[in-house]
């Protein structure tokens, strides 16, 4: 990788010679402007608006445009007297936990390559110190004529530096959030959690630029004199009227795309704590799940009544049987007593 800046990391009294190389690259396809009638390139020329003529690079200088539109010339000599102690040095000023850095501040990323064998030992020392402390280094450096802020962290066996915006360059999110009070219900959060769980994690290496691939196919077809391939139009997202229905459908679609089809997957779509939706939420129609729950509730409510009636009937039948048995026993006892009395009277007459 070609270096774009040579200098040194200043780590207290330790100096580490390094080379700065870009850590990222753009794969975006760029276009040229042409004259549509004949395909000729459209080029920009640097013209002095006072003399109306093209000027060379040696005739071009810098100026600051004042509020009234007047130009204040700034020469290289003026800039050379500015205090930029970090012109060739990445000066570490602090070590902080990585979570202290707001991602909004992050800018371009670079790798810091050790410059020569003597830099290997102090380079490795700084890398291992950052690893063991679980912190990142905050540094100042100068690039392209201005002082900048950077963050040094360990990436694999290398030290990377992220350019940081100065804190006053990050705008506050005023007027961005909705200015109305919105209440989010627990069942809506449950469905949102279910959707996040269903989408799950992904290996970022599997992601690719589908637009660029389609554009490359168009360019290849045009270069070969063929008609460009037709790509299906992306589905247009409509206005969400029923948030709960949209979340349920999203969970169902996500699970089906992962092969979790069928009734079981559909049942798992509903959150554990989801409350039944009202007719107003479902457009005046009761959902299937709501009807099923009500039917189950009615069945459960009816079962105790039936059981009570059965128990009452059985108890009444038992009482009737007991009365009949008692009556039979009483009649038998009475008959036996009468027989005994007759026998006693007969014996007395015989005597």
C-alpha positions as a Markdown table, in Angstrom:
| # | Residue | x | y | z |
|---|---|---|---|---|
| 1 | Unk | 0.0 | 0.0 | 0.0 |
| 2 | Unk | 1.3 | 3.4 | -0.9 |
| 3 | Unk | 1.9 | 5.8 | 1.9 |
| 4 | Unk | 0.2 | 9.2 | 1.9 |
| 5 | Unk | 2.1 | 10.8 | 4.8 |
| 6 | Unk | 5.4 | 10.1 | 6.6 |
| 7 | Unk | 6.2 | 11.1 | 10.1 |
| 8 | Unk | 6.3 | 9.7 | 13.7 |
| 9 | Unk | 4.1 | 8.9 | 16.6 |
| 10 | Unk | 5.1 | 10.9 | 19.7 |
| 11 | Unk | 4.4 | 8.7 | 22.7 |
| 12 | Unk | 5.8 | 10.7 | 25.6 |
| 13 | Unk | 9.6 | 10.7 | 25.0 |
| 14 | Unk | 9.2 | 7.7 | 22.6 |
| 15 | Unk | 9.2 | 8.5 | 18.9 |
| 16 | Unk | 8.0 | 5.8 | 16.5 |
| 17 | Unk | 8.7 | 6.4 | 12.8 |
| 18 | Unk | 5.6 | 5.5 | 10.8 |
| 19 | Unk | 4.0 | 5.7 | 7.4 |
| 20 | Unk | 0.3 | 6.6 | 7.0 |
| 21 | Unk | -1.7 | 4.5 | 4.5 |
| 22 | Unk | -5.4 | 4.5 | 3.6 |
| 23 | Unk | -7.3 | 1.8 | 5.4 |
| 24 | Unk | -10.3 | 1.9 | 3.2 |
| 25 | Unk | -11.0 | 2.2 | -0.6 |
| 26 | Unk | -14.0 | 3.1 | -2.6 |
| 27 | Unk | -15.4 | 0.7 | -5.1 |
| 28 | Unk | -18.0 | 3.1 | -6.3 |
| 29 | Unk | -18.3 | 3.4 | -10.1 |
| 30 | Unk | -17.7 | 6.9 | -11.3 |
| 31 | Unk | -19.0 | 8.6 | -14.5 |
| 32 | Unk | -17.6 | 11.2 | -16.8 |
| 33 | Unk | -19.7 | 14.1 | -18.2 |
| 34 | Unk | -20.1 | 14.0 | -22.0 |
| 35 | Unk | -21.8 | 16.0 | -24.8 |
| 36 | Unk | -24.9 | 13.9 | -25.5 |
| 37 | Unk | -24.9 | 14.8 | -29.2 |
| 38 | Unk | -21.5 | 13.6 | -30.1 |
| 39 | Unk | -20.1 | 11.9 | -27.0 |
| 40 | Unk | -17.3 | 14.4 | -26.5 |
| 41 | Unk | -15.8 | 14.8 | -23.0 |
| 42 | Unk | -16.9 | 17.8 | -21.0 |
| 43 | Unk | -13.9 | 19.3 | -19.2 |
| 44 | Unk | -13.6 | 22.2 | -16.7 |
| 45 | Unk | -11.1 | 24.9 | -17.3 |
| 46 | Unk | -9.8 | 27.4 | -14.8 |
| 47 | Unk | -10.7 | 30.8 | -16.1 |
| 48 | Unk | -10.1 | 34.2 | -14.5 |
| 49 | Unk | -13.5 | 35.9 | -14.5 |
| 50 | Unk | -11.9 | 39.4 | -14.7 |
| 51 | Unk | -9.7 | 38.7 | -17.8 |
| 52 | Unk | -12.0 | 36.0 | -19.2 |
| 53 | Unk | -9.0 | 33.7 | -20.0 |
| 54 | Unk | -7.7 | 30.3 | -18.9 |
| 55 | Unk | -4.9 | 30.5 | -16.4 |
| 56 | Unk | -2.1 | 28.0 | -15.5 |
| 57 | Unk | -1.6 | 26.3 | -12.1 |
| 58 | Unk | 1.3 | 28.6 | -11.3 |
| 59 | Unk | -1.0 | 31.6 | -11.5 |
| 60 | Unk | -3.5 | 30.3 | -9.0 |
| 61 | Unk | -3.3 | 31.2 | -5.3 |
| 62 | Unk | -5.5 | 31.1 | -2.2 |
| 63 | Unk | -7.9 | 33.7 | -0.8 |
| 64 | Unk | -10.5 | 33.9 | 1.9 |
| 65 | Unk | -13.9 | 35.2 | 0.8 |
| 66 | Unk | -15.2 | 37.8 | 3.3 |
| 67 | Unk | -18.9 | 38.2 | 4.2 |
| 68 | Unk | -19.2 | 41.1 | 1.7 |
| 69 | Unk | -17.8 | 39.0 | -1.1 |
| 70 | Unk | -14.4 | 40.6 | -1.2 |
| 71 | Unk | -11.3 | 38.3 | -1.4 |
| 72 | Unk | -8.5 | 38.4 | 1.2 |
| 73 | Unk | -5.3 | 36.8 | -0.4 |
| 74 | Unk | -3.5 | 34.3 | 1.8 |
| 75 | Unk | 0.0 | 33.3 | 0.7 |
| 76 | Unk | 2.1 | 30.2 | 1.6 |
| 77 | Unk | 4.3 | 32.5 | 3.6 |
| 78 | Unk | 1.3 | 33.5 | 5.7 |
| 79 | Unk | 0.5 | 29.8 | 6.4 |
| 80 | Unk | 4.1 | 28.9 | 7.2 |
| 81 | Unk | 4.1 | 31.1 | 10.3 |
| 82 | Unk | 1.0 | 29.3 | 11.8 |
| 83 | Unk | 1.7 | 27.3 | 14.9 |
| 84 | Unk | 1.3 | 23.6 | 13.8 |
| 85 | Unk | 3.6 | 21.6 | 16.0 |
| 86 | Unk | 2.1 | 18.4 | 14.7 |
| 87 | Unk | 3.2 | 19.0 | 11.1 |
| 88 | Unk | 5.2 | 15.7 | 10.9 |
| 89 | Unk | 4.1 | 14.2 | 14.2 |
| 90 | Unk | 1.1 | 12.3 | 15.5 |
| 91 | Unk | 1.2 | 13.6 | 19.1 |
| 92 | Unk | -0.7 | 11.4 | 21.6 |
| 93 | Unk | -2.3 | 13.6 | 24.2 |
| 94 | Unk | -4.5 | 11.1 | 26.2 |
| 95 | Unk | -5.7 | 7.5 | 26.6 |
| 96 | Unk | -9.4 | 7.0 | 27.1 |
| 97 | Unk | -11.9 | 4.0 | 27.0 |
| 98 | Unk | -13.1 | 3.5 | 23.5 |
| 99 | Unk | -16.8 | 4.0 | 24.5 |
| 100 | Unk | -15.9 | 7.6 | 25.3 |
| 101 | Unk | -15.6 | 8.3 | 21.5 |
| 102 | Unk | -18.9 | 9.2 | 19.9 |
| 103 | Unk | -19.2 | 7.4 | 16.5 |
| 104 | Unk | -20.5 | 10.6 | 15.0 |
| 105 | Unk | -17.0 | 12.0 | 15.3 |
| 106 | Unk | -15.3 | 9.3 | 13.3 |
| 107 | Unk | -14.0 | 10.2 | 9.9 |
| 108 | Unk | -11.5 | 8.6 | 7.5 |
| 109 | Unk | -9.5 | 5.6 | 8.6 |
| 110 | Unk | -5.8 | 4.9 | 8.2 |
| 111 | Unk | -3.2 | 2.2 | 9.0 |
| 112 | Unk | 0.0 | 3.3 | 10.7 |
| 113 | Unk | 2.8 | 1.2 | 9.3 |
| 114 | Unk | 6.2 | 0.9 | 11.1 |
| 115 | Unk | 8.8 | 2.7 | 9.1 |
| 116 | Unk | 12.0 | 0.6 | 9.1 |
| 117 | Unk | 13.4 | -2.0 | 11.5 |
| 118 | Unk | 14.2 | 0.5 | 14.4 |
| 119 | Unk | 10.5 | 1.3 | 14.6 |
| 120 | Unk | 9.4 | -2.3 | 15.2 |
| 121 | Unk | 10.1 | -2.4 | 19.0 |
| 122 | Unk | 8.4 | 0.9 | 20.0 |
| 123 | Unk | 5.5 | 0.2 | 17.6 |
| 124 | Unk | 4.9 | -3.2 | 19.2 |
| 125 | Unk | 5.2 | -1.7 | 22.7 |
| 126 | Unk | 2.5 | 0.9 | 21.9 |
| 127 | Unk | 0.2 | -1.8 | 20.3 |
| 128 | Unk | 0.5 | -4.2 | 23.3 |
| 129 | Unk | 0.0 | -1.3 | 25.8 |
| 130 | Unk | -3.2 | -0.4 | 24.0 |
| 131 | Unk | -4.4 | -4.0 | 24.0 |
| 132 | Unk | -3.7 | -4.6 | 27.7 |
| 133 | Unk | -5.3 | -1.3 | 28.8 |
| 134 | Unk | -8.4 | -1.7 | 26.7 |
| 135 | Unk | -8.1 | 1.9 | 25.8 |
| 136 | Unk | -7.6 | 4.0 | 22.7 |
| 137 | Unk | -5.1 | 6.9 | 22.2 |
| 138 | Unk | -6.3 | 10.4 | 21.3 |
| 139 | Unk | -3.8 | 12.3 | 19.2 |
| 140 | Unk | -3.3 | 15.5 | 17.2 |
| 141 | Unk | -1.8 | 15.5 | 13.7 |
| 142 | Unk | -1.6 | 17.7 | 10.7 |
| 143 | Unk | -2.6 | 16.6 | 7.2 |
| 144 | Unk | -3.2 | 18.6 | 4.1 |
| 145 | Unk | -2.5 | 21.9 | 5.7 |
| 146 | Unk | -4.6 | 21.7 | 8.8 |
| 147 | Unk | -4.4 | 20.3 | 12.3 |
| 148 | Unk | -6.7 | 17.3 | 13.0 |
| 149 | Unk | -7.8 | 15.1 | 15.8 |
| 150 | Unk | -7.3 | 11.3 | 15.7 |
| 151 | Unk | -8.0 | 8.1 | 17.6 |
| 152 | Unk | -5.5 | 5.2 | 17.6 |
| 153 | Unk | -6.7 | 1.7 | 18.2 |
| 154 | Unk | -5.5 | -1.9 | 17.6 |
| 155 | Unk | -6.7 | -3.8 | 14.6 |
| 156 | Unk | -5.3 | -7.3 | 14.4 |
| 157 | Unk | -1.5 | -6.8 | 14.6 |
| 158 | Unk | -1.6 | -3.2 | 13.4 |
| 159 | Unk | -2.3 | 0.2 | 14.8 |
| 160 | Unk | -5.1 | 2.0 | 13.0 |
| 161 | Unk | -6.0 | 5.7 | 13.2 |
| 162 | Unk | -9.4 | 7.1 | 12.7 |
| 163 | Unk | -9.6 | 10.8 | 11.9 |
| 164 | Unk | -12.0 | 12.5 | 14.3 |
| 165 | Unk | -14.1 | 15.6 | 13.9 |
| 166 | Unk | -13.5 | 18.2 | 16.5 |
| 167 | Unk | -16.3 | 18.2 | 19.1 |
| 168 | Unk | -17.7 | 21.5 | 18.0 |
| 169 | Unk | -18.0 | 20.1 | 14.4 |
| 170 | Unk | -20.7 | 17.6 | 15.5 |
| 171 | Unk | -24.2 | 19.2 | 15.4 |
| 172 | Unk | -26.7 | 18.6 | 18.2 |
| 173 | Unk | -29.8 | 16.6 | 17.1 |
| 174 | Unk | -32.2 | 19.5 | 17.7 |
| 175 | Unk | -35.5 | 19.2 | 15.8 |
| 176 | Unk | -34.8 | 15.7 | 14.6 |
| 177 | Unk | -36.9 | 13.5 | 17.0 |
| 178 | Unk | -40.7 | 13.6 | 16.8 |
| 179 | Unk | -42.1 | 16.7 | 18.5 |
| 180 | Unk | -45.2 | 14.9 | 19.6 |
| 181 | Unk | -45.7 | 12.6 | 22.6 |
| 182 | Unk | -45.9 | 9.0 | 21.5 |
| 183 | Unk | -46.7 | 6.0 | 23.8 |
| 184 | Unk | -45.2 | 2.7 | 22.8 |
| 185 | Unk | -47.1 | -0.3 | 24.3 |
| 186 | Unk | -45.4 | -3.4 | 25.8 |
| 187 | Unk | -46.9 | -5.7 | 23.1 |
| 188 | Unk | -45.5 | -3.5 | 20.4 |
| 189 | Unk | -42.1 | -3.7 | 22.0 |
| 190 | Unk | -42.5 | -7.5 | 22.3 |
| 191 | Unk | -43.1 | -7.8 | 18.6 |
| 192 | Unk | -40.2 | -5.5 | 17.8 |
| 193 | Unk | -38.0 | -7.7 | 20.0 |
| 194 | Unk | -39.3 | -10.8 | 18.2 |
| 195 | Unk | -38.5 | -9.2 | 14.8 |
| 196 | Unk | -35.0 | -8.3 | 15.9 |
| 197 | Unk | -34.5 | -11.9 | 17.2 |
| 198 | Unk | -35.7 | -13.3 | 14.0 |
| 199 | Unk | -33.5 | -11.1 | 11.8 |
| 200 | Unk | -30.7 | -12.0 | 14.2 |
| 201 | Unk | -27.0 | -11.5 | 13.5 |
| 202 | Unk | -25.2 | -11.6 | 10.2 |
| 203 | Unk | -21.6 | -11.9 | 9.0 |
| 204 | Unk | -20.8 | -8.5 | 7.6 |
| 205 | Unk | -18.5 | -10.1 | 5.1 |
| 206 | Unk | -21.6 | -11.6 | 3.4 |
| 207 | Unk | -23.0 | -8.1 | 2.6 |
| 208 | Unk | -22.3 | -6.7 | -0.8 |
| 209 | Unk | -23.3 | -3.7 | -3.0 |
| 210 | Unk | -26.2 | -5.0 | -5.1 |
| 211 | Unk | -26.6 | -1.7 | -6.9 |
| 212 | Unk | -23.0 | -1.7 | -8.0 |
| 213 | Unk | -23.2 | -5.3 | -9.3 |
| 214 | Unk | -26.4 | -4.4 | -11.3 |
| 215 | Unk | -24.7 | -1.3 | -12.6 |
| 216 | Unk | -21.6 | -3.4 | -13.8 |
| 217 | Unk | -24.0 | -5.7 | -15.6 |
| 218 | Unk | -25.6 | -2.7 | -17.4 |
| 219 | Unk | -22.1 | -1.3 | -18.4 |
| 220 | Unk | -21.0 | -4.7 | -19.7 |
| 221 | Unk | -24.2 | -5.2 | -21.7 |
| 222 | Unk | -23.9 | -1.7 | -23.2 |
| 223 | Unk | -20.2 | -2.3 | -24.0 |
| 224 | Unk | -21.1 | -5.5 | -25.9 |
| 225 | Unk | -23.9 | -3.7 | -27.8 |
| 226 | Unk | -26.6 | -5.6 | -26.0 |
| 227 | Unk | -29.8 | -4.4 | -24.3 |
| 228 | Unk | -29.2 | -3.8 | -20.5 |
| 229 | Unk | -30.8 | -6.4 | -18.3 |
| 230 | Unk | -34.1 | -5.5 | -16.6 |
| 231 | Unk | -34.1 | -5.5 | -12.9 |
| 232 | Unk | -37.4 | -5.8 | -10.9 |
| 233 | Unk | -38.6 | -2.6 | -9.3 |
| 234 | Unk | -38.1 | -2.6 | -5.5 |
| 235 | Unk | -41.3 | -2.9 | -3.5 |
| 236 | Unk | -42.6 | 0.5 | -2.4 |
| 237 | Unk | -43.3 | 0.8 | 1.2 |
| 238 | Unk | -46.8 | 2.1 | 2.0 |
| 239 | Unk | -48.0 | 4.1 | 4.9 |
| 240 | Unk | -48.2 | 2.1 | 8.1 |
| 241 | Unk | -51.7 | 2.2 | 9.4 |
| 242 | Unk | -51.6 | -0.7 | 11.8 |
| 243 | Unk | -48.3 | -0.9 | 13.6 |
| 244 | Unk | -49.1 | -4.2 | 15.3 |
| 245 | Unk | -50.1 | -5.8 | 12.0 |
| 246 | Unk | -47.0 | -4.5 | 10.3 |
| 247 | Unk | -44.8 | -5.9 | 13.0 |
| 248 | Unk | -46.5 | -9.3 | 12.9 |
| 249 | Unk | -46.2 | -9.5 | 9.1 |
| 250 | Unk | -42.6 | -8.5 | 9.3 |
| 251 | Unk | -41.8 | -11.2 | 11.8 |
| 252 | Unk | -43.7 | -13.8 | 9.7 |
| 253 | Unk | -41.9 | -12.8 | 6.5 |
| 254 | Unk | -38.5 | -12.8 | 8.2 |
| 255 | Unk | -39.1 | -16.3 | 9.6 |
| 256 | Unk | -40.4 | -17.6 | 6.2 |
| 257 | Unk | -37.3 | -16.2 | 4.5 |
| 258 | Unk | -35.2 | -18.3 | 6.9 |
| 259 | Unk | -37.2 | -21.4 | 6.3 |
| 260 | Unk | -39.2 | -21.3 | 9.5 |
| 261 | Unk | -42.5 | -21.8 | 7.7 |
| 262 | Unk | -45.7 | -23.5 | 8.9 |
| 263 | Unk | -48.1 | -23.2 | 11.7 |
| 264 | Unk | -45.5 | -23.4 | 14.5 |
| 265 | Unk | -43.6 | -20.5 | 13.1 |
| 266 | Unk | -46.8 | -18.5 | 12.8 |
| 267 | Unk | -47.8 | -19.1 | 16.4 |
| 268 | Unk | -44.4 | -18.1 | 17.6 |
| 269 | Unk | -44.9 | -14.8 | 15.8 |
| 270 | Unk | -47.1 | -13.5 | 18.7 |
| 271 | Unk | -45.3 | -12.1 | 21.7 |
| 272 | Unk | -45.4 | -13.8 | 25.0 |
| 273 | Unk | -47.0 | -10.8 | 26.7 |
| 274 | Unk | -49.1 | -9.6 | 23.8 |
| 275 | Unk | -52.5 | -8.4 | 24.8 |
| 276 | Unk | -55.6 | -9.0 | 22.5 |
| 277 | Unk | -56.2 | -6.3 | 20.0 |
| 278 | Unk | -59.3 | -4.3 | 20.1 |
| 279 | Unk | -61.8 | -4.1 | 17.1 |
| 280 | Unk | -60.5 | -0.5 | 16.6 |
| 281 | Unk | -56.9 | -1.7 | 16.1 |
| 282 | Unk | -58.0 | -4.5 | 13.7 |
| 283 | Unk | -60.2 | -2.3 | 11.6 |
| 284 | Unk | -63.5 | -3.5 | 13.3 |
| 285 | Unk | -62.7 | -7.2 | 12.8 |
| 286 | Unk | -61.8 | -9.5 | 15.7 |
| 287 | Unk | -58.6 | -11.3 | 15.1 |
| 288 | Unk | -58.5 | -15.2 | 14.9 |
| 289 | Unk | -56.3 | -15.3 | 18.0 |
| 290 | Unk | -58.8 | -13.1 | 19.9 |
| 291 | Unk | -61.8 | -15.3 | 18.9 |
| 292 | Unk | -59.9 | -18.4 | 19.9 |
| 293 | Unk | -59.0 | -17.0 | 23.3 |
| 294 | Unk | -62.7 | -16.0 | 23.9 |
| 295 | Unk | -63.9 | -19.4 | 22.9 |
| 296 | Unk | -61.4 | -21.1 | 25.2 |
| 297 | Unk | -62.5 | -18.7 | 28.0 |
| 298 | Unk | -66.2 | -19.6 | 27.5 |
| 299 | Unk | -65.4 | -23.3 | 27.5 |
| 300 | Unk | -63.4 | -23.0 | 30.6 |
| 301 | Unk | -66.2 | -20.9 | 32.3 |
| 302 | Unk | -68.8 | -23.5 | 31.2 |
| 303 | Unk | -66.9 | -26.5 | 32.5 |
| 304 | Unk | -67.1 | -25.7 | 36.3 |
| 305 | Unk | -70.9 | -25.1 | 35.9 |
| 306 | Unk | -71.3 | -28.5 | 34.3 |
| 307 | Unk | -69.2 | -30.2 | 36.9 |
| 308 | Unk | -71.2 | -28.6 | 39.7 |
| 309 | Unk | -74.5 | -29.8 | 38.1 |
| 310 | Unk | -73.1 | -33.3 | 37.7 |
| 311 | Unk | -72.0 | -33.4 | 41.3 |
| 312 | Unk | -75.4 | -32.1 | 42.5 |
| 313 | Unk | -77.2 | -34.7 | 40.4 |
| 314 | Unk | -75.0 | -37.5 | 41.8 |
| 315 | Unk | -75.5 | -36.3 | 45.3 |
| 316 | Unk | -79.3 | -36.2 | 44.9 |
| 317 | Unk | -79.3 | -39.7 | 43.4 |
| 318 | Unk | -77.2 | -41.0 | 46.3 |
| 319 | Unk | -79.7 | -39.5 | 48.8 |
| 320 | Unk | -82.6 | -41.1 | 47.0 |
| 321 | Unk | -80.9 | -44.5 | 47.0 |
| 322 | Unk | -80.1 | -44.1 | 50.7 |
| 323 | Unk | -83.7 | -43.3 | 51.5 |
| 324 | Unk | -85.0 | -46.3 | 49.6 |
| 325 | Unk | -82.5 | -48.6 | 51.3 |
| 326 | Unk | -83.5 | -47.2 | 54.8 |
| 327 | Unk | -87.2 | -47.8 | 54.0 |
| 328 | Unk | -86.5 | -51.4 | 53.0 |
| 329 | Unk | -84.5 | -52.0 | 56.1 |
| 330 | Unk | -87.3 | -50.5 | 58.3 |
| 331 | Unk | -90.0 | -52.6 | 56.6 |
| 332 | Unk | -88.0 | -55.8 | 57.0 |
| 333 | Unk | -87.4 | -55.0 | 60.7 |
| 334 | Unk | -91.1 | -54.4 | 61.2 |
| 335 | Unk | -92.0 | -57.7 | 59.5 |
| 336 | Unk | -89.4 | -59.6 | 61.7 |
| 337 | Unk | -90.8 | -58.0 | 64.9 |
| 338 | Unk | -94.4 | -59.0 | 63.9 |
| 339 | Unk | -93.3 | -62.6 | 63.3 |
| 340 | Unk | -91.6 | -62.8 | 66.7 |
| 341 | Unk | -94.7 | -61.4 | 68.4 |
| 342 | Unk | -96.9 | -64.1 | 66.8 |
| 343 | Unk | -94.5 | -66.9 | 67.8 |
| 344 | Unk | -94.5 | -65.7 | 71.4 |
| 345 | Unk | -98.3 | -65.5 | 71.5 |
| 346 | Unk | -98.6 | -69.1 | 70.1 |
| 347 | Unk | -96.3 | -70.5 | 72.8 |
| 348 | Unk | -98.3 | -68.8 | 75.5 |
| 349 | Unk | -101.6 | -70.4 | 74.2 |
| 350 | Unk | -99.9 | -73.8 | 74.1 |
| 351 | Unk | -98.8 | -73.5 | 77.6 |
